[in-house]
């Protein structure tokens, strides 16, 4: 039996993986998360509304806009274009939205 040299085969496999990752990164299909990506955008507080009682809020709107995406509240920042985030509570649970009512 003749023995085969596996070094070219291993080198080809490694080059293929590196090339694939490089192409995916170049075209934007690969995103490497950084610690800054998980920073707190802003803090929110829920104001409980009680019938018959007044509550006061600022006339100046927040810098974020919320939308319902796949049943989850997603925030889009109006000052920093491209900055989006999912609204979560203090236990990192996503806040859901429901339009059935």
MMTF fields as JSON, N, C-alpha, C and O atoms, coordinates in Angstrom:
{
  "mmtfVersion": "1.0.0",
  "mmtfProducer": "UNKNOWN",
  "numBonds": 403,
  "numAtoms": 404,
  "numGroups": 101,
  "numChains": 1,
  "numModels": 1,
  "chainsPerModel": [1],
  "groupsPerChain": [101],
  "chainIdList": ["A"],
  "bondAtomList": [4, 2, 8, 6, 12, 10, 16, 14, 20, 18, 24, 22, 28, 26, 32, 30, 36, 34, 40, 38, 44, 42, 48, 46, 52, 50, 56, 54, 60, 58, 64, 62, 68, 66, 72, 70, 76, 74, 80, 78, 84, 82, 88, 86, 92, 90, 96, 94, 100, 98, 104, 102, 108, 106, 112, 110, 116, 114, 120, 118, 124, 122, 128, 126, 132, 130, 136, 134, 140, 138, 144, 142, 148, 146, 152, 150, 156, 154, 160, 158, 164, 162, 168, 166, 172, 170, 176, 174, 180, 178, 184, 182, 188, 186, 192, 190, 196, 194, 200, 198, 204, 202, 208, 206, 212, 210, 216, 214, 220, 218, 224, 222, 228, 226, 232, 230, 236, 234, 240, 238, 244, 242, 248, 246, 252, 250, 256, 254, 260, 258, 264, 262, 268, 266, 272, 270, 276, 274, 280, 278, 284, 282, 288, 286, 292, 290, 296, 294, 300, 298, 304, 302, 308, 306, 312, 310, 316, 314, 320, 318, 324, 322, 328, 326, 332, 330, 336, 334, 340, 338, 344, 342, 348, 346, 352, 350, 356, 354, 360, 358, 364, 362, 368, 366, 372, 370, 376, 374, 380, 378, 384, 382, 388, 386, 392, 390, 396, 394, 400, 398],
  "bondOrderList": [1, 1, 1, 1, 1, 1, 1, 1, 1, 1, 1, 1, 1, 1, 1, 1, 1, 1, 1, 1, 1, 1, 1, 1, 1, 1, 1, 1, 1, 1, 1, 1, 1, 1, 1, 1, 1, 1, 1, 1, 1, 1, 1, 1, 1, 1, 1, 1, 1, 1, 1, 1, 1, 1, 1, 1, 1, 1, 1, 1, 1, 1, 1, 1, 1, 1, 1, 1, 1, 1, 1, 1, 1, 1, 1, 1, 1, 1, 1, 1, 1, 1, 1, 1, 1, 1, 1, 1, 1, 1, 1, 1, 1, 1, 1, 1, 1, 1, 1, 1],
  "groupList": [{"groupName": "UNK", "atomNameList": ["N", "CA", "C", "O"], "elementList": ["N", "C", "C", "O"], "formalChargeList": [0, 0, 0, 0], "bondAtomList": [1, 0, 2, 1, 3, 2], "bondOrderList": [1, 1, 2], "singleLetterCode": "X", "chemCompType": "L-PEPTIDE LINKING"}],
  "groupTypeList": [0, 0, 0, 0, 0, 0, 0, 0, 0, 0, 0, 0, 0, 0, 0, 0, 0, 0, 0, 0, 0, 0, 0, 0, 0, 0, 0, 0, 0, 0, 0, 0, 0, 0, 0, 0, 0, 0, 0, 0, 0, 0, 0, 0, 0, 0, 0, 0, 0, 0, 0, 0, 0, 0, 0, 0, 0, 0, 0, 0, 0, 0, 0, 0, 0, 0, 0, 0, 0, 0, 0, 0, 0, 0, 0, 0, 0, 0, 0, 0, 0, 0, 0, 0, 0, 0, 0, 0, 0, 0, 0, 0, 0, 0, 0, 0, 0, 0, 0, 0, 0],
  "groupIdList": [1, 2, 3, 4, 5, 6, 7, 8, 9, 10, 11, 12, 13, 14, 15, 16, 17, 18, 19, 20, 21, 22, 23, 24, 25, 26, 27, 28, 29, 30, 31, 32, 33, 34, 35, 36, 37, 38, 39, 40, 41, 42, 43, 44, 45, 46, 47, 48, 49, 50, 51, 52, 53, 54, 55, 56, 57, 58, 59, 60, 61, 62, 63, 64, 65, 66, 67, 68, 69, 70, 71, 72, 73, 74, 75, 76, 77, 78, 79, 80, 81, 82, 83, 84, 85, 86, 87, 88, 89, 90, 91, 92, 93, 94, 95, 96, 97, 98, 99, 100, 101],
  "secStructList": [7, 7, 7, 7, 7, 7, 2, 2, 2, 2, 2, 2, 2, 2, 2, 2, 2, 2, 2, 2, 2, 2, 2, 2, 2, 2, 6, 6, 7, 7, 7, 7, 7, 7, 4, 4, 4, 4, 1, 7, 7, 7, 7, 7, 7, 7, 7, 7, 7, 7, 6, 6, 7, 7, 7, 7, 7, 7, 1, 1, 7, 7, 1, 3, 3, 3, 3, 3, 3, 6, 6, 3, 3, 3, 3, 3, 3, 1, 1, 1, 6, 6, 7, 3, 3, 3, 7, 5, 7, 6, 6, 1, 7, 5, 7, 5, 7, 7, 7, 7, 7],
  "xCoordList": [0.817, 0.0, 0.871, 1.9, 0.438, 1.185, 0.567, -0.653, 1.424, 0.939, 0.806, 1.639, -0.273, -0.514, -0.02, -0.07, 0.452, 0.875, -0.354, -0.931, -0.76, -1.969, -1.748, -2.713, -0.504, -0.247, -0.914, -1.478, -0.883, -1.591, -3.104, -3.746, -3.664, -5.096, -5.482, -6.491, -4.681, -4.928, -4.737, -5.526, -3.707, -3.468, -4.606, -4.993, -5.147, -6.271, -7.513, -8.234, -7.761, -8.917, -8.808, -9.783, -7.647, -7.448, -7.567, -8.186, -6.992, -7.084, -8.531, -8.949, -9.294, -10.704, -11.506, -12.343, -11.263, -11.975, -11.616, -12.496, -10.332, -9.887, -10.445, -10.88, -10.437, -10.972, -12.47, -12.957, -13.202, -14.648, -14.965, -15.835, -14.266, -14.482, -14.126, -14.827, -13.061, -12.662, -13.715, -14.042, -14.241, -15.26, -16.549, -17.158, -16.973, -18.177, -18.004, -18.939, -16.828, -16.562, -16.54, -17.03, -15.986, -15.901, -17.285, -17.532, -18.176, -19.515, -20.517, -21.693, -20.078, -20.931, -21.822, -22.73, -21.583, -22.394, -21.863, -22.496, -20.729, -20.103, -19.969, -19.374, -20.519, -20.431, -19.82, -20.348, -18.72, -18.06, -18.481, -18.163, -19.198, -19.737, -18.61, -17.662, -18.743, -17.792, -18.526, -19.754, -17.813, -18.495, -19.319, -20.321, -18.912, -19.654, -21.024, -21.928, -21.203, -22.485, -23.577, -24.76, -23.206, -24.195, -24.37, -24.942, -23.888, -24.021, -25.458, -26.258, -25.768, -27.107, -27.326, -26.571, -28.351, -28.656, -29.278, -28.839, -30.28, -30.947, -31.744, -32.05, -32.072, -32.879, -34.317, -34.59, -35.226, -36.646, -37.377, -36.973, -38.442, -39.312, -40.743, -41.134, -41.521, -42.911, -43.74, -43.644, -44.546, -45.461, -46.805, -47.452, -47.203, -48.48, -49.604, -49.599, -50.562, -51.696, -52.869, -53.242, -53.431, -54.593, -55.742, -55.595, -56.891, -58.023, -58.388, -58.517, -58.55, -58.927, -57.758, -57.958, -56.552, -55.375, -54.557, -54.416, -54.021, -53.187, -51.735, -51.293, -51.021, -49.582, -48.936, -49.555, -47.692, -47.012, -45.822, -45.061, -45.691, -44.535, -43.999, -44.71, -42.764, -42.126, -42.72, -43.099, -42.796, -43.265, -42.195, -42.504, -40.923, -39.825, -39.805, -39.731, -39.868, -39.888, -38.519, -37.49, -38.527, -37.277, -36.531, -37.113, -35.253, -34.43, -34.574, -33.897, -35.439, -35.652, -37.09, -38.014, -37.247, -38.564, -38.744, -37.839, -39.91, -40.158, -41.029, -41.941, -40.724, -41.549, -41.706, -40.863, -42.795, -43.039, -42.484, -42.979, -41.46, -40.851, -40.928, -40.303, -41.68, -41.867, -42.33, -41.913, -43.192, -43.759, -42.865, -43.176, -41.757, -40.818, -40.628, -40.552, -40.551, -40.356, -38.893, -37.986, -38.686, -37.341, -37.237, -38.124, -36.143, -35.918, -34.918, -33.894, -35.245, -34.359, -33.963, -34.831, -32.669, -32.187, -32.237, -31.762, -32.807, -32.926, -31.684, -31.478, -30.861, -29.636, -28.489, -27.772, -28.316, -27.232, -27.833, -28.332, -27.786, -28.379, -27.735, -26.522, -28.567, -28.07, -28.01, -27.75, -28.244, -28.199, -29.586, -30.525, -29.711, -30.988, -30.783, -29.66, -31.869, -31.777, -33.139, -34.173, -33.125, -34.345, -34.615, -33.708, -35.857, -36.231, -36.359, -37.143, -35.581, -35.596, -35.859, -35.643, -36.327, -36.521, -35.229, -34.201, -35.282, -34.061, -33.533, -32.411, -34.309, -33.873, -33.488, -33.393, -33.269, -32.86, -33.884, -33.52, -35.159, -36.239, -36.801, -37.062, -36.985, -37.475, -38.912, -39.734, -39.204, -40.566, -41.33, -40.906, -42.456, -43.267, -44.313, -44.707, -44.759, -45.838, -46.948, -46.699, -48.175, -49.32, -50.314, -50.763, -50.66, -51.596, -52.984, -53.821, -53.24, -54.529, -55.663, -56.833, -55.342, -56.379, -56.867, -57.741],
  "yCoordList": [-1.174, 0.0, 1.251, 1.323, 2.199, 3.441, 4.428, 4.526, 5.139, 6.138, 7.479, 7.853, 8.202, 9.513, 10.602, 10.463, 11.675, 12.832, 13.706, 14.237, 13.863, 14.595, 16.095, 16.846, 16.542, 17.97, 18.859, 19.887, 18.524, 19.383, 19.402, 20.437, 18.279, 18.204, 19.051, 19.756, 18.982, 19.783, 21.266, 22.1, 21.597, 22.989, 23.547, 24.702, 22.753, 23.182, 23.423, 24.398, 22.535, 22.69, 23.973, 24.715, 24.235, 25.438, 26.69, 27.668, 26.675, 27.822, 28.063, 29.212, 26.996, 27.146, 27.789, 28.653, 27.381, 27.953, 29.428, 30.269, 29.736, 31.127, 31.982, 33.11, 31.465, 32.205, 32.441, 33.524, 31.441, 31.59, 32.648, 33.492, 32.61, 33.603, 34.998, 35.962, 35.116, 36.425, 36.98, 38.165, 36.151, 36.608, 36.98, 38.004, 36.17, 36.493, 37.806, 38.602, 38.034, 39.282, 40.472, 41.546, 40.3, 41.391, 41.838, 43.036, 40.901, 41.232, 41.526, 41.756, 41.522, 41.934, 40.852, 41.153, 39.611, 38.524, 38.001, 37.157, 38.486, 38.033, 39.216, 40.234, 39.083, 40.163, 39.614, 38.676, 40.193, 39.783, 40.762, 41.949, 40.256, 41.116, 41.641, 40.928, 42.9, 43.545, 43.883, 43.966, 44.077, 44.428, 45.706, 45.853, 46.626, 47.873, 47.623, 48.44, 46.518, 46.208, 45.919, 46.065, 45.516, 45.144, 46.226, 45.96, 47.433, 48.501, 48.947, 48.813, 49.467, 49.972, 51.253, 52.216, 51.259, 52.432, 53.528, 54.676, 53.194, 54.154, 53.372, 52.195, 54.035, 53.39, 53.846, 54.996, 52.931, 53.218, 52.875, 51.983, 53.585, 53.345, 53.32, 54.141, 52.381, 52.323, 53.161, 53.008, 54.04, 54.832, 54.114, 53.92, 53.734, 53.037, 54.057, 55.079, 53.754, 54.662, 54.128, 52.96, 55.01, 54.676, 55.544, 56.761, 54.93, 55.72, 56.838, 56.61, 58.037, 59.183, 59.954, 61.042, 59.437, 60.137, 60.69, 60.048, 61.887, 62.515, 62.091, 61.794, 62.069, 61.842, 62.804, 63.215, 63.158, 64.147, 63.504, 62.734, 63.844, 63.42, 64.635, 65.62, 64.556, 65.651, 65.784, 64.791, 67.011, 67.242, 66.878, 66.591, 66.892, 66.541, 65.015, 64.296, 64.514, 63.062, 62.431, 63.104, 61.145, 60.398, 60.287, 60.491, 59.965, 59.837, 58.461, 58.165, 57.621, 56.293, 56.15, 56.768, 55.32, 55.01, 53.504, 52.745, 53.064, 51.637, 51.101, 51.772, 49.872, 49.161, 47.725, 47.195, 47.103, 45.706, 44.864, 44.938, 44.066, 43.207, 41.771, 41.419, 40.959, 39.546, 39.385, 38.452, 40.289, 40.174, 40.682, 40.468, 41.353, 41.87, 43.362, 43.793, 44.149, 45.592, 45.869, 45.525, 46.492, 46.845, 48.361, 49.042, 48.889, 50.334, 50.741, 50.09, 51.83, 52.415, 53.803, 54.615, 54.084, 55.379, 56.375, 56.081, 57.548, 58.548, 59.43, 60.065, 59.476, 60.291, 59.533, 60.088, 58.271, 57.475, 56.473, 55.424, 56.79, 55.938, 54.546, 54.406, 53.546, 52.173, 51.541, 50.343, 52.318, 51.779, 51.284, 52.072, 49.988, 49.393, 48.485, 48.087, 48.165, 47.267, 46.715, 47.262, 45.637, 45.002, 45.512, 45.56, 45.893, 46.369, 45.172, 44.259, 45.179, 44.086, 44.646, 45.83, 43.781, 44.207, 43.98, 43.63, 44.179, 44.062, 42.63, 42.417, 41.661, 40.268, 39.801, 38.6, 40.751, 40.515, 39.699, 38.95, 39.846, 39.209, 40.221, 41.369, 39.803, 40.708, 41.109, 40.282, 42.382, 42.902, 42.604, 42.985, 41.921, 41.535, 42.591, 43.367, 42.615, 43.521, 42.697, 41.676, 43.172, 42.442, 43.431, 44.346, 43.254, 44.149, 43.535, 44.077, 42.424, 41.747, 42.461, 42.212, 43.331, 43.988, 45.249, 45.924],
  "zCoordList": [0.0, 0.0, 0.0, 0.673, -0.751, -0.787, 0.2, 0.329, 0.876, 1.841, 1.134, 0.308, 1.483, 0.877, 1.815, 3.037, 1.228, 2.014, 2.266, 1.317, 3.516, 3.871, 4.024, 4.165, 3.999, 4.193, 3.145, 3.521, 1.855, 0.883, 1.116, 0.938, 1.507, 1.77, 2.985, 2.958, 4.046, 5.251, 4.935, 5.381, 4.178, 3.792, 2.953, 3.132, 2.047, 1.222, 2.072, 1.86, 3.034, 3.919, 4.742, 4.863, 5.3, 6.116, 5.246, 5.663, 4.057, 3.157, 2.727, 2.58, 2.524, 2.149, 3.264, 3.006, 4.5, 5.644, 5.817, 6.0, 5.759, 5.907, 4.769, 5.002, 3.559, 2.415, 2.541, 2.217, 3.007, 3.189, 4.231, 4.015, 5.362, 6.421, 5.92, 6.23, 5.16, 4.629, 3.668, 3.733, 2.792, 1.838, 2.575, 2.263, 3.544, 4.322, 5.084, 5.164, 5.637, 6.337, 5.4, 5.75, 4.225, 3.253, 2.791, 2.649, 2.558, 2.064, 3.179, 2.898, 4.428, 5.538, 6.117, 6.892, 5.759, 6.306, 7.631, 8.265, 8.044, 9.278, 10.221, 9.868, 11.41, 12.397, 13.67, 14.268, 14.077, 15.312, 16.394, 16.33, 17.387, 18.45, 19.326, 19.655, 19.688, 20.587, 21.883, 21.881, 22.981, 24.235, 24.13, 24.83, 23.268, 23.12, 22.496, 22.672, 21.771, 21.144, 22.163, 21.854, 23.36, 24.368, 25.438, 26.495, 25.174, 26.151, 26.286, 25.361, 27.429, 27.705, 26.917, 27.055, 26.101, 25.279, 26.126, 26.072, 26.897, 27.765, 28.802, 28.611, 29.889, 30.922, 30.774, 30.431, 31.037, 30.891, 32.173, 32.92, 32.411, 33.556, 33.056, 32.227, 33.56, 33.163, 34.121, 35.339, 33.569, 34.375, 34.416, 33.387, 35.589, 35.73, 35.641, 36.326, 34.784, 34.629, 35.437, 35.338, 36.231, 37.056, 36.575, 36.468, 36.282, 35.796, 36.771, 37.974, 36.24, 37.052, 37.627, 38.166, 37.534, 38.063, 36.906, 35.865, 37.102, 36.085, 36.268, 37.378, 35.187, 35.238, 34.259, 33.277, 34.529, 33.703, 32.994, 33.581, 31.724, 30.938, 30.197, 29.997, 29.8, 29.076, 27.675, 27.054, 27.19, 25.828, 24.802, 23.646, 25.239, 24.344, 24.184, 25.181, 22.948, 22.752, 22.999, 22.941, 23.27, 23.464, 22.145, 21.079, 22.211, 21.011, 20.374, 19.39, 20.917, 20.377, 19.89, 20.419, 18.868, 18.32, 18.427, 18.08, 18.905, 19.08, 17.96, 17.476, 17.56, 16.585, 17.045, 17.767, 16.618, 16.933, 15.789, 14.664, 16.073, 15.063, 15.557, 16.557, 14.871, 15.238, 16.677, 17.363, 17.14, 18.479, 19.588, 20.759, 19.266, 20.266, 20.01, 18.859, 21.084, 20.953, 20.612, 21.37, 19.464, 19.005, 18.975, 18.461, 19.532, 19.578, 18.501, 18.294, 17.828, 16.834, 17.318, 17.639, 17.375, 17.837, 16.686, 15.589, 16.929, 15.874, 15.752, 14.718, 16.788, 16.743, 16.084, 15.251, 16.454, 15.91, 14.929, 15.336, 13.662, 12.639, 12.679, 12.834, 12.538, 12.539, 13.914, 14.028, 14.965, 16.32, 16.686, 16.794, 16.876, 17.241, 18.438, 18.749, 19.1, 20.239, 20.604, 20.221, 21.341, 21.818, 23.228, 24.059, 23.498, 24.824, 25.756, 25.499, 26.847, 27.822, 29.208, 29.466, 30.093, 31.479, 32.263, 31.682, 33.581, 34.388, 34.47, 34.929, 34.041, 34.041, 32.634, 32.379, 31.73, 30.342, 29.552, 28.644, 29.899, 29.152, 28.156, 28.515, 26.925, 25.879, 26.161, 26.555, 25.957, 26.124, 24.837, 23.746, 24.98, 23.833, 23.52, 24.391, 22.272, 21.877, 21.228, 20.587, 21.414, 20.924, 20.338, 21.029, 19.071, 18.4, 18.253, 17.531, 18.921, 18.737, 19.473, 19.183, 20.407, 21.207, 20.56, 21.104]
}
